[in-house]
Amino acid sequence: MFCKHKENGYNEVLPGIRMRTTVYGNSTLMTEFVMMKGSNLPEHDHMHEQTGYLVSGLISLSIGDETFEVSAGDSWTIPGNVPHSARIIEDSVAIEVFSPRRDEYIQKM
């Protein structure tokens, strides 16, 4: 699958947090998250391993019992079934890959 960059196709998943599925295969799915300063991603967990890269901005990311200040260029991996949350300190953009693929995110393309 190949996907050209486009400016539309985002869905608001939480107040101040929009996502767009960019591309997916049999085992992985990649998303772009646009997050506004002051928004929050509440603590949650899921079966998917989640690997991310912060393109721009600044966030506070909690993974399990650890909290990290994440700035542009930093990356992370969250194992499946581990609680995690984020507080958005500056307007931010992140790219994240999920494995196995999150089929519910394909529906939001």
TORPA-4810 file (N, C-alpha, C, O; in nm, 3 decimals):
<nodes>
NODE_1_0.086_-0.117_0.000_0.000_0.000_0.000_0.090_0.123_0.000_0.192_0.127_0.069_M
NODE_2_0.052_0.223_-0.076_0.121_0.352_-0.080_0.017_0.458_-0.051_-0.097_0.449_-0.097_F
NODE_3_0.055_0.559_0.024_-0.039_0.666_0.058_0.029_0.801_0.041_0.133_0.826_0.102_C
NODE_4_-0.028_0.888_-0.040_0.020_1.024_-0.057_-0.024_1.108_0.062_-0.133_1.089_0.116_K
NODE_5_0.062_1.202_0.102_0.027_1.294_0.210_-0.094_1.377_0.169_-0.104_1.422_0.055_H
NODE_6_-0.184_1.397_0.262_-0.299_1.485_0.239_-0.328_1.563_0.365_-0.293_1.520_0.475_K
NODE_7_-0.390_1.676_0.349_-0.417_1.765_0.463_-0.549_1.731_0.534_-0.573_1.781_0.644_E
NODE_8_-0.633_1.649_0.473_-0.762_1.618_0.535_-0.765_1.473_0.583_-0.664_1.403_0.576_N
NODE_9_-0.880_1.430_0.629_-0.896_1.292_0.673_-0.874_1.270_0.821_-0.867_1.155_0.866_G
NODE_10_-0.862_1.377_0.899_-0.841_1.364_1.043_-0.974_1.345_1.114_-1.077_1.400_1.073_Y
NODE_11_-0.971_1.266_1.221_-1.087_1.247_1.307_-1.050_1.291_1.448_-0.942_1.257_1.497_N
NODE_12_-1.139_1.367_1.513_-1.113_1.406_1.652_-1.148_1.287_1.740_-1.263_1.244_1.745_E
NODE_13_-1.047_1.235_1.811_-1.068_1.120_1.898_-1.093_1.162_2.043_-1.159_1.091_2.118_V
NODE_14_-1.039_1.276_2.080_-1.060_1.338_2.211_-1.052_1.488_2.190_-0.995_1.532_2.090_L
NODE_15_-1.105_1.568_2.282_-1.093_1.713_2.265_-0.946_1.755_2.249_-0.863_1.729_2.336_P
NODE_16_-0.916_1.819_2.137_-0.780_1.867_2.111_-0.685_1.764_2.054_-0.567_1.793_2.033_G
NODE_17_-0.734_1.642_2.028_-0.649_1.537_1.971_-0.717_1.480_1.847_-0.826_1.423_1.854_I
NODE_18_-0.649_1.497_1.733_-0.699_1.445_1.605_-0.603_1.339_1.554_-0.483_1.345_1.579_R
NODE_19_-0.657_1.241_1.484_-0.573_1.135_1.427_-0.613_1.106_1.284_-0.727_1.128_1.242_M
NODE_20_-0.515_1.055_1.212_-0.539_1.012_1.074_-0.456_0.887_1.051_-0.334_0.889_1.071_R
NODE_21_-0.521_0.779_1.008_-0.447_0.660_0.969_-0.381_0.689_0.835_-0.448_0.730_0.741_T
NODE_22_-0.250_0.668_0.827_-0.179_0.701_0.704_-0.162_0.581_0.613_-0.181_0.592_0.492_T
NODE_23_-0.128_0.467_0.668_-0.104_0.347_0.588_-0.109_0.225_0.679_-0.086_0.236_0.800_V
NODE_24_-0.139_0.109_0.623_-0.142_-0.013_0.703_-0.109_-0.133_0.615_-0.124_-0.129_0.493_Y
NODE_25_-0.065_-0.239_0.682_-0.038_-0.366_0.615_-0.108_-0.478_0.688_-0.205_-0.455_0.759_G
NODE_26_-0.059_-0.598_0.671_-0.121_-0.714_0.736_-0.100_-0.714_0.887_-0.186_-0.762_0.961_N
NODE_27_0.014_-0.661_0.935_0.049_-0.670_1.076_0.063_-0.537_1.146_0.059_-0.533_1.269_S
NODE_28_0.079_-0.427_1.072_0.103_-0.297_1.134_0.010_-0.191_1.076_-0.047_-0.207_0.968_T
NODE_29_-0.002_-0.083_1.151_-0.082_0.031_1.109_-0.011_0.156_1.159_0.034_0.160_1.273_L
NODE_30_-0.002_0.260_1.074_0.064_0.383_1.113_-0.037_0.497_1.115_-0.121_0.510_1.026_M
NODE_31_-0.027_0.579_1.220_-0.117_0.692_1.236_-0.039_0.820_1.262_0.075_0.817_1.308_T
NODE_32_-0.102_0.930_1.230_-0.049_1.063_1.263_-0.145_1.125_1.363_-0.266_1.131_1.340_E
NODE_33_-0.091_1.172_1.474_-0.171_1.239_1.576_-0.132_1.386_1.581_-0.014_1.419_1.589_F
NODE_34_-0.231_1.474_1.576_-0.212_1.618_1.591_-0.278_1.654_1.723_-0.398_1.635_1.741_V
NODE_35_-0.197_1.708_1.815_-0.244_1.730_1.952_-0.224_1.875_1.992_-0.114_1.930_1.977_M
NODE_36_-0.327_1.936_2.042_-0.323_2.076_2.080_-0.277_2.093_2.225_-0.308_2.012_2.312_M
NODE_37_-0.201_2.200_2.248_-0.153_2.234_2.381_-0.269_2.231_2.481_-0.377_2.285_2.454_K
NODE_38_-0.247_2.168_2.596_-0.348_2.162_2.701_-0.439_2.040_2.694_-0.515_2.015_2.787_G
NODE_39_-0.433_1.964_2.585_-0.517_1.844_2.577_-0.450_1.728_2.651_-0.331_1.732_2.681_S
NODE_40_-0.530_1.627_2.680_-0.482_1.513_2.757_-0.531_1.383_2.696_-0.644_1.374_2.649_N
NODE_41_-0.445_1.284_2.698_-0.482_1.148_2.662_-0.490_1.070_2.793_-0.388_1.040_2.854_L
NODE_42_-0.612_1.036_2.836_-0.627_0.969_2.966_-0.557_0.833_2.968_-0.534_0.772_2.864_P
NODE_43_-0.524_0.787_3.088_-0.459_0.657_3.102_-0.548_0.548_3.042_-0.669_0.544_3.066_E
NODE_44_-0.486_0.461_2.965_-0.556_0.349_2.904_-0.452_0.242_2.867_-0.332_0.266_2.879_H
NODE_45_-0.498_0.127_2.825_-0.409_0.024_2.773_-0.483_-0.054_2.666_-0.606_-0.048_2.657_D
NODE_46_-0.408_-0.125_2.585_-0.464_-0.208_2.479_-0.363_-0.317_2.447_-0.248_-0.310_2.489_H
NODE_47_-0.405_-0.417_2.373_-0.319_-0.531_2.342_-0.206_-0.497_2.246_-0.110_-0.574_2.235_M
NODE_48_-0.216_-0.386_2.176_-0.121_-0.352_2.070_0.009_-0.294_2.124_0.008_-0.211_2.214_H
NODE_49_0.123_-0.339_2.068_0.249_-0.270_2.091_0.241_-0.140_2.011_0.190_-0.138_1.900_E
NODE_50_0.293_-0.033_2.069_0.279_0.100_2.010_0.416_0.167_2.009_0.477_0.186_2.114_Q
NODE_51_0.464_0.201_1.891_0.595_0.265_1.876_0.572_0.403_1.816_0.504_0.417_1.714_T
NODE_52_0.631_0.506_1.878_0.604_0.642_1.834_0.728_0.727_1.818_0.836_0.696_1.868_G
NODE_53_0.708_0.836_1.745_0.811_0.936_1.717_0.745_1.073_1.722_0.646_1.097_1.654_Y
NODE_54_0.800_1.164_1.802_0.744_1.299_1.811_0.808_1.386_1.703_0.928_1.414_1.708_L
NODE_55_0.728_1.427_1.607_0.774_1.508_1.495_0.799_1.651_1.540_0.900_1.712_1.506_V
NODE_56_0.704_1.704_1.619_0.717_1.842_1.667_0.642_1.856_1.798_0.550_1.780_1.827_S
NODE_57_0.682_1.956_1.878_0.612_1.986_2.002_0.680_1.932_2.126_0.800_1.902_2.126_G
NODE_58_0.601_1.921_2.232_0.649_1.876_2.362_0.531_1.813_2.436_0.424_1.872_2.447_L
NODE_59_0.553_1.690_2.485_0.449_1.621_2.562_0.511_1.557_2.685_0.632_1.533_2.692_I
NODE_60_0.426_1.529_2.783_0.465_1.449_2.899_0.398_1.314_2.880_0.275_1.304_2.881_S
NODE_61_0.478_1.209_2.864_0.428_1.075_2.834_0.454_0.982_2.951_0.568_0.967_2.995_L
NODE_62_0.349_0.920_3.002_0.362_0.822_3.109_0.341_0.683_3.052_0.242_0.656_2.984_S
NODE_63_0.436_0.594_3.081_0.430_0.454_3.039_0.451_0.371_3.165_0.559_0.371_3.224_I
NODE_64_0.347_0.301_3.205_0.357_0.227_3.332_0.382_0.325_3.445_0.306_0.420_3.463_G
NODE_65_0.488_0.302_3.523_0.520_0.387_3.638_0.619_0.498_3.606_0.658_0.573_3.696_D
NODE_66_0.660_0.511_3.479_0.758_0.613_3.441_0.694_0.724_3.360_0.601_0.701_3.283_E
NODE_67_0.746_0.847_3.379_0.699_0.962_3.302_0.820_1.027_3.235_0.925_1.044_3.297_T
NODE_68_0.802_1.063_3.107_0.910_1.118_3.027_0.866_1.250_2.966_0.751_1.264_2.924_F
NODE_69_0.956_1.348_2.962_0.932_1.469_2.886_0.983_1.441_2.744_1.103_1.421_2.724_E
NODE_70_0.893_1.440_2.649_0.924_1.401_2.512_0.925_1.525_2.424_0.826_1.598_2.418_V
NODE_71_1.037_1.549_2.356_1.047_1.663_2.265_1.071_1.611_2.123_1.098_1.493_2.103_S
NODE_72_1.062_1.701_2.026_1.075_1.665_1.885_1.201_1.582_1.863_1.309_1.619_1.910_A
NODE_73_1.187_1.471_1.793_1.298_1.382_1.765_1.307_1.263_1.859_1.379_1.167_1.830_G
NODE_74_1.235_1.267_1.972_1.236_1.155_2.067_1.138_1.046_2.020_1.043_1.074_1.946_D
NODE_75_1.164_0.922_2.064_1.077_0.811_2.025_1.054_0.718_2.145_1.123_0.728_2.246_S
NODE_76_0.957_0.629_2.133_0.918_0.541_2.243_0.854_0.413_2.190_0.809_0.407_2.075_W
NODE_77_0.851_0.313_2.275_0.774_0.192_2.251_0.696_0.160_2.378_0.751_0.163_2.488_T
NODE_78_0.569_0.130_2.359_0.482_0.093_2.471_0.440_-0.052_2.448_0.371_-0.081_2.350_I
NODE_79_0.480_-0.143_2.535_0.438_-0.282_2.519_0.286_-0.295_2.529_0.220_-0.211_2.590_P
NODE_80_0.232_-0.399_2.470_0.089_-0.424_2.482_0.047_-0.442_2.627_0.123_-0.494_2.708_G
NODE_81_-0.074_-0.398_2.658_-0.136_-0.412_2.790_-0.066_-0.335_2.902_-0.085_-0.368_3.019_N
NODE_82_0.013_-0.234_2.868_0.078_-0.149_2.968_0.004_-0.016_2.972_-0.011_0.048_2.867_V
NODE_83_-0.042_0.029_3.089_-0.112_0.157_3.097_-0.022_0.272_3.053_0.098_0.274_3.084_P
NODE_84_-0.080_0.368_2.981_-0.006_0.486_2.937_-0.101_0.604_2.919_-0.221_0.587_2.900_H
NODE_85_-0.043_0.724_2.927_-0.121_0.847_2.914_-0.027_0.957_2.866_0.095_0.941_2.866_S
NODE_86_-0.086_1.070_2.825_-0.003_1.183_2.780_-0.071_1.314_2.815_-0.193_1.327_2.812_A
NODE_87_0.013_1.411_2.847_-0.031_1.549_2.869_0.042_1.633_2.764_0.165_1.627_2.754_R
NODE_88_-0.033_1.710_2.687_0.024_1.785_2.575_0.065_1.923_2.625_-0.019_2.004_2.663_I
NODE_89_0.196_1.950_2.625_0.252_2.074_2.679_0.257_2.183_2.573_0.233_2.300_2.604_I
NODE_90_0.287_2.146_2.449_0.288_2.238_2.334_0.212_2.170_2.220_0.200_2.047_2.219_E
NODE_91_0.161_2.247_2.125_0.104_2.185_2.006_0.204_2.085_1.953_0.322_2.116_1.940_D
NODE_92_0.158_1.963_1.923_0.249_1.854_1.889_0.195_1.767_1.777_0.074_1.760_1.754_S
NODE_93_0.288_1.702_1.707_0.253_1.603_1.605_0.336_1.478_1.632_0.458_1.486_1.650_V
NODE_94_0.269_1.363_1.636_0.337_1.235_1.659_0.296_1.136_1.551_0.183_1.138_1.502_A
NODE_95_0.389_1.049_1.516_0.362_0.936_1.427_0.373_0.811_1.513_0.470_0.795_1.587_I
NODE_96_0.273_0.723_1.504_0.277_0.601_1.584_0.240_0.480_1.497_0.156_0.488_1.408_E
NODE_97_0.308_0.369_1.527_0.284_0.243_1.459_0.231_0.143_1.561_0.286_0.130_1.671_V
NODE_98_0.125_0.073_1.525_0.063_-0.027_1.612_0.078_-0.166_1.552_0.061_-0.186_1.432_F
NODE_99_0.109_-0.263_1.639_0.116_-0.402_1.598_0.059_-0.488_1.710_0.100_-0.470_1.825_S
NODE_100_-0.033_-0.580_1.683_-0.091_-0.601_1.552_-0.172_-0.480_1.507_-0.200_-0.389_1.586_P
NODE_101_-0.208_-0.480_1.383_-0.283_-0.371_1.322_-0.412_-0.344_1.399_-0.479_-0.437_1.444_R
NODE_102_-0.446_-0.216_1.415_-0.570_-0.177_1.482_-0.679_-0.158_1.377_-0.689_-0.052_1.315_R
NODE_103_-0.758_-0.261_1.358_-0.859_-0.256_1.253_-0.961_-0.146_1.274_-1.015_-0.093_1.176_D
NODE_104_-0.989_-0.110_1.400_-1.085_-0.001_1.423_-1.034_0.131_1.370_-1.113_0.221_1.343_E
NODE_105_-0.904_0.146_1.355_-0.847_0.270_1.299_-0.858_0.272_1.147_-0.857_0.380_1.087_Y
NODE_106_-0.868_0.157_1.083_-0.888_0.153_0.938_-1.023_0.211_0.904_-1.039_0.278_0.802_I
NODE_107_-1.121_0.186_0.988_-1.256_0.237_0.965_-1.258_0.390_0.967_-1.348_0.452_0.910_Q
NODE_108_-1.158_0.451_1.033_-1.155_0.597_1.047_-1.076_0.664_0.935_-1.051_0.785_0.941_K
NODE_109_-1.036_0.589_0.833_-0.960_0.648_0.723_-1.049_0.733_0.635_-1.002_0.791_0.537_M
</nodes>
